[in-house]
Structures are given as C-alpha cells and as structure tokens.
C-alpha cells in the first residue's frame, strides 16, 4: 500500500503531479505582461514601422503561452479541485483570478487588427468572464470571511483594471453602453480600493517582500482608464488628462521604490511590473496621437524601452526559477 503522506521523489513522475497542485493562478500575470508588450509595440509602430512585425511575433508568443498556461491550469482544476478552491479562498490570490478574463480581453485587443471577427468572439468571452469574476471576487471580499490589513495589496486593483479594459476595444466595436457599464464599475471600485490601499500603505506595516512588486499595479488603473475613456469619447479633455497624469504620478512614486525592489528575491509577483508599464506606454502613445504632443510620444518610447528590458529580464528569471524547481512549490 502506498504511503501518501510521503513527499514524492522529485525525479519521479509523481513529483510532476504533485507540483501541478501548486501551479498558481498568478501565472496568468505572465500572459498579461506579454500581451501588454504586444500592444505597446503595436502602439509605437506608426512612428517606427519595424515594431509592427515585432508586435506580431509577440502576439504569437503570448497566445501560445496563454494556451499552455490555460491547459495546465485546467488540468490542475480537474485533478486537484481542492487546490483551486484553496486559491479561491486565499485572501491575496483571490484577486488574481480576473487575470484569466483580462488575458482574454488583451488577446482580443491584440488580435483585432488582424481578424476582427475572431477578436469579437474572444472579447465577448472575456467580457462574460470578467463580469462573473468581478461579482464573485467582490462578493468574496464582502462575505463573512475575516480579512486582515496585511492581506490588502495593490493586487486588489486587478478586478477593477479588468473592468476598465473592456471599453478599450468594446467602444471600437460599437458596444458603447456595455463599455460605459464596465468602465463605471471599474472606476467606482478603483476609487474605493485606492483609498483602502493608501490607508494600508501609510498607517500599517509595509507589504511583505514577496508581494512588494505589486506596488507597480498602482500605475495600471489610471493608465488603462485613460485608454478606455478616450476610446469611448475620442477626445483628450480634462478627465482624460486627469487620468493619464495620475498614472505618471503613481509611476514617479513607484520609481522611488526601485532601490528596495532591486534588493528583493525573484517571485512570480515580479510579473506585476510588466503590464502597468505597458499600459502607461500605450496611454502615452495614444495621448500623443490625439493631441500631437511630442513630449508624450517620447515618454511612450522611453517606457517601451523600459518595458522590453523588464519583460526580457522577467522571462530570463522565470526560466531560471523553473529550471531550479523554485516554481510550483508549496507556500
């Protein structure tokens, strides 16, 4: 009779099944980063055409990575449903479940220039998933569970970010009222969560090292909200300026944290750096396109260069962590 209380030998096939149970939903943050880079390269292509084939290549890579991660997570859900339930009830990991629907929305936005019909189907699937997950996550937050202040991190912005991503492509495809619905929900919860997060950062203990990179997520909501707003209105007005400059302000605050970030060990949470930088780069390019601002155009390219370096570094560090068996381990 097999003793199931013993940990499997890491060199046996059973070890792979054991690690599958610890495959985290946070892996979908990698897809967000790759799709963010794809869209940022596409946004910079009008001024530098060489970026367009690079964007197409990144789309293929990002889509392939997304399929692989999705298949592995589905296998986990089928083989280890209790592990998925445990993640769902985890006070921090719960906020990462909308990265699944966000990945679909970003994929749809990236595919749109190549195949509008496919993009619309993927977008509709992403919208449905985002709606369900937003309600489910927020219901989980306000349930009878007892959350501690230490559980609150900028990662809680993820459901709000997903809602404001919906109009970026939705308005272009004619889903105006749906776009305003999700935009309104995302903005309401962003403002509420921003108040809670700032209170936590100022008046309570610092965020633990493993989750400190999620500080960069502060940049994402206003940057994405700018893109959504101008997609629905087609103009850069006072509200649009308020949103993009809020993104710049949060970016400066994050830059001030770089010395501390540089001292931290690598974890999957580091992928939180990628998408917010991509969103602010795309927002800068979009502002420059609508307003004719050379300054914002240059900011967009500077952020794009930083993004390329960050994603390259994250891919390298993630690959090393996988080879060393540091990923998919019990926490």
VENWOKA-V171823 format. One record per helix or strand of 3 or more residues. SS is the DSSP state (@ for helix, = for strand). FROM is the first residue (numbers start at 0). LEN is the number of residues. If there is no record, write none. Layout:
# VENWOKA-V171823
{{SS,FROM,LEN} {SS,FROM,LEN}}
This chain:
# VENWOKA-V171823
{{@,12,8} {@,24,20} {@,49,30} {@,80,8} {@,92,4} {@,98,13} {@,115,26} {@,148,3} {@,153,17} {@,175,28} {@,208,25} {@,237,18} {@,257,4} {@,267,24} {@,293,30}}
